[in-house]
Amino acid sequence: MKYVYIIEKGESSYGAYVPDLPGCVAAGETREEAKRLIQEAIGFHIEGLEKDGLPAPEPRTEADYIEVSV
């Protein structure tokens, strides 16, 4: 499965989260670290759901960019 993840740059680190998996978050000092950690977090999150007898949610979120003039 492929899940959309969002990375946000903070003052001193990067945060990442997965809209389709509430509570699935990660943070890293670099963008690359945050990406690696959110990928691991997704795996752990899905494992936890399966251990609880719950199915992994189907990916539903889509992301894209739109250009605007300001």
MODELLER restraints for C-alpha pairs under 7 A, 6 or more apart:
rsr = mdl.restraints
at = mdl.atoms
rsr.add(forms.Gaussian(group=physical.xy_distance, feature=features.Distance(at['CA:2:A'], at['CA:59:A']), mean=6.73, stdev=0.5))
rsr.add(forms.Gaussian(group=physical.xy_distance, feature=features.Distance(at['CA:3:A'], at['CA:59:A']), mean=5.51, stdev=0.5))
rsr.add(forms.Gaussian(group=physical.xy_distance, feature=features.Distance(at['CA:4:A'], at['CA:18:A']), mean=6.12, stdev=0.5))
rsr.add(forms.Gaussian(group=physical.xy_distance, feature=features.Distance(at['CA:4:A'], at['CA:61:A']), mean=6.33, stdev=0.5))
rsr.add(forms.Gaussian(group=physical.xy_distance, feature=features.Distance(at['CA:4:A'], at['CA:62:A']), mean=6.66, stdev=0.5))
rsr.add(forms.Gaussian(group=physical.xy_distance, feature=features.Distance(at['CA:5:A'], at['CA:16:A']), mean=6.58, stdev=0.5))
rsr.add(forms.Gaussian(group=physical.xy_distance, feature=features.Distance(at['CA:5:A'], at['CA:17:A']), mean=5.54, stdev=0.5))
rsr.add(forms.Gaussian(group=physical.xy_distance, feature=features.Distance(at['CA:5:A'], at['CA:18:A']), mean=4.53, stdev=0.5))
rsr.add(forms.Gaussian(group=physical.xy_distance, feature=features.Distance(at['CA:5:A'], at['CA:19:A']), mean=6.90, stdev=0.5))
rsr.add(forms.Gaussian(group=physical.xy_distance, feature=features.Distance(at['CA:6:A'], at['CA:16:A']), mean=5.33, stdev=0.5))
rsr.add(forms.Gaussian(group=physical.xy_distance, feature=features.Distance(at['CA:6:A'], at['CA:17:A']), mean=5.41, stdev=0.5))
rsr.add(forms.Gaussian(group=physical.xy_distance, feature=features.Distance(at['CA:6:A'], at['CA:18:A']), mean=6.38, stdev=0.5))
rsr.add(forms.Gaussian(group=physical.xy_distance, feature=features.Distance(at['CA:7:A'], at['CA:14:A']), mean=6.57, stdev=0.5))
rsr.add(forms.Gaussian(group=physical.xy_distance, feature=features.Distance(at['CA:7:A'], at['CA:15:A']), mean=5.57, stdev=0.5))
rsr.add(forms.Gaussian(group=physical.xy_distance, feature=features.Distance(at['CA:7:A'], at['CA:16:A']), mean=4.34, stdev=0.5))
rsr.add(forms.Gaussian(group=physical.xy_distance, feature=features.Distance(at['CA:7:A'], at['CA:17:A']), mean=6.84, stdev=0.5))
rsr.add(forms.Gaussian(group=physical.xy_distance, feature=features.Distance(at['CA:8:A'], at['CA:14:A']), mean=5.63, stdev=0.5))
rsr.add(forms.Gaussian(group=physical.xy_distance, feature=features.Distance(at['CA:8:A'], at['CA:15:A']), mean=5.21, stdev=0.5))
rsr.add(forms.Gaussian(group=physical.xy_distance, feature=features.Distance(at['CA:8:A'], at['CA:16:A']), mean=6.28, stdev=0.5))
rsr.add(forms.Gaussian(group=physical.xy_distance, feature=features.Distance(at['CA:9:A'], at['CA:15:A']), mean=6.49, stdev=0.5))
rsr.add(forms.Gaussian(group=physical.xy_distance, feature=features.Distance(at['CA:13:A'], at['CA:27:A']), mean=6.95, stdev=0.5))
rsr.add(forms.Gaussian(group=physical.xy_distance, feature=features.Distance(at['CA:13:A'], at['CA:28:A']), mean=5.80, stdev=0.5))
rsr.add(forms.Gaussian(group=physical.xy_distance, feature=features.Distance(at['CA:13:A'], at['CA:29:A']), mean=4.56, stdev=0.5))
rsr.add(forms.Gaussian(group=physical.xy_distance, feature=features.Distance(at['CA:13:A'], at['CA:30:A']), mean=6.36, stdev=0.5))
rsr.add(forms.Gaussian(group=physical.xy_distance, feature=features.Distance(at['CA:14:A'], at['CA:27:A']), mean=5.54, stdev=0.5))
rsr.add(forms.Gaussian(group=physical.xy_distance, feature=features.Distance(at['CA:14:A'], at['CA:28:A']), mean=5.35, stdev=0.5))
rsr.add(forms.Gaussian(group=physical.xy_distance, feature=features.Distance(at['CA:14:A'], at['CA:29:A']), mean=6.05, stdev=0.5))
rsr.add(forms.Gaussian(group=physical.xy_distance, feature=features.Distance(at['CA:14:A'], at['CA:30:A']), mean=6.10, stdev=0.5))
rsr.add(forms.Gaussian(group=physical.xy_distance, feature=features.Distance(at['CA:14:A'], at['CA:31:A']), mean=5.89, stdev=0.5))
rsr.add(forms.Gaussian(group=physical.xy_distance, feature=features.Distance(at['CA:14:A'], at['CA:34:A']), mean=6.12, stdev=0.5))
rsr.add(forms.Gaussian(group=physical.xy_distance, feature=features.Distance(at['CA:15:A'], at['CA:26:A']), mean=5.86, stdev=0.5))
rsr.add(forms.Gaussian(group=physical.xy_distance, feature=features.Distance(at['CA:15:A'], at['CA:27:A']), mean=4.30, stdev=0.5))
rsr.add(forms.Gaussian(group=physical.xy_distance, feature=features.Distance(at['CA:15:A'], at['CA:28:A']), mean=6.57, stdev=0.5))
rsr.add(forms.Gaussian(group=physical.xy_distance, feature=features.Distance(at['CA:15:A'], at['CA:34:A']), mean=6.38, stdev=0.5))
rsr.add(forms.Gaussian(group=physical.xy_distance, feature=features.Distance(at['CA:16:A'], at['CA:25:A']), mean=5.60, stdev=0.5))
rsr.add(forms.Gaussian(group=physical.xy_distance, feature=features.Distance(at['CA:16:A'], at['CA:26:A']), mean=5.20, stdev=0.5))
rsr.add(forms.Gaussian(group=physical.xy_distance, feature=features.Distance(at['CA:16:A'], at['CA:27:A']), mean=6.05, stdev=0.5))
rsr.add(forms.Gaussian(group=physical.xy_distance, feature=features.Distance(at['CA:16:A'], at['CA:34:A']), mean=6.22, stdev=0.5))
rsr.add(forms.Gaussian(group=physical.xy_distance, feature=features.Distance(at['CA:16:A'], at['CA:38:A']), mean=6.34, stdev=0.5))
rsr.add(forms.Gaussian(group=physical.xy_distance, feature=features.Distance(at['CA:17:A'], at['CA:24:A']), mean=5.80, stdev=0.5))
rsr.add(forms.Gaussian(group=physical.xy_distance, feature=features.Distance(at['CA:17:A'], at['CA:25:A']), mean=4.39, stdev=0.5))
rsr.add(forms.Gaussian(group=physical.xy_distance, feature=features.Distance(at['CA:17:A'], at['CA:26:A']), mean=6.51, stdev=0.5))
rsr.add(forms.Gaussian(group=physical.xy_distance, feature=features.Distance(at['CA:18:A'], at['CA:24:A']), mean=5.91, stdev=0.5))
rsr.add(forms.Gaussian(group=physical.xy_distance, feature=features.Distance(at['CA:18:A'], at['CA:25:A']), mean=6.82, stdev=0.5))
rsr.add(forms.Gaussian(group=physical.xy_distance, feature=features.Distance(at['CA:19:A'], at['CA:61:A']), mean=6.89, stdev=0.5))
rsr.add(forms.Gaussian(group=physical.xy_distance, feature=features.Distance(at['CA:20:A'], at['CA:57:A']), mean=6.94, stdev=0.5))
rsr.add(forms.Gaussian(group=physical.xy_distance, feature=features.Distance(at['CA:20:A'], at['CA:59:A']), mean=6.12, stdev=0.5))
rsr.add(forms.Gaussian(group=physical.xy_distance, feature=features.Distance(at['CA:20:A'], at['CA:60:A']), mean=6.71, stdev=0.5))
rsr.add(forms.Gaussian(group=physical.xy_distance, feature=features.Distance(at['CA:20:A'], at['CA:61:A']), mean=6.50, stdev=0.5))
rsr.add(forms.Gaussian(group=physical.xy_distance, feature=features.Distance(at['CA:24:A'], at['CA:41:A']), mean=6.34, stdev=0.5))
rsr.add(forms.Gaussian(group=physical.xy_distance, feature=features.Distance(at['CA:24:A'], at['CA:42:A']), mean=6.52, stdev=0.5))
rsr.add(forms.Gaussian(group=physical.xy_distance, feature=features.Distance(at['CA:24:A'], at['CA:45:A']), mean=6.56, stdev=0.5))
rsr.add(forms.Gaussian(group=physical.xy_distance, feature=features.Distance(at['CA:25:A'], at['CA:38:A']), mean=6.35, stdev=0.5))
rsr.add(forms.Gaussian(group=physical.xy_distance, feature=features.Distance(at['CA:25:A'], at['CA:41:A']), mean=6.85, stdev=0.5))
rsr.add(forms.Gaussian(group=physical.xy_distance, feature=features.Distance(at['CA:26:A'], at['CA:34:A']), mean=6.21, stdev=0.5))
rsr.add(forms.Gaussian(group=physical.xy_distance, feature=features.Distance(at['CA:26:A'], at['CA:37:A']), mean=5.85, stdev=0.5))
rsr.add(forms.Gaussian(group=physical.xy_distance, feature=features.Distance(at['CA:26:A'], at['CA:38:A']), mean=5.20, stdev=0.5))
rsr.add(forms.Gaussian(group=physical.xy_distance, feature=features.Distance(at['CA:26:A'], at['CA:41:A']), mean=6.90, stdev=0.5))
rsr.add(forms.Gaussian(group=physical.xy_distance, feature=features.Distance(at['CA:27:A'], at['CA:34:A']), mean=5.18, stdev=0.5))
rsr.add(forms.Gaussian(group=physical.xy_distance, feature=features.Distance(at['CA:28:A'], at['CA:34:A']), mean=4.39, stdev=0.5))
rsr.add(forms.Gaussian(group=physical.xy_distance, feature=features.Distance(at['CA:46:A'], at['CA:56:A']), mean=5.80, stdev=0.5))
rsr.add(forms.Gaussian(group=physical.xy_distance, feature=features.Distance(at['CA:49:A'], at['CA:55:A']), mean=6.41, stdev=0.5))
rsr.add(forms.Gaussian(group=physical.xy_distance, feature=features.Distance(at['CA:49:A'], at['CA:56:A']), mean=6.51, stdev=0.5))
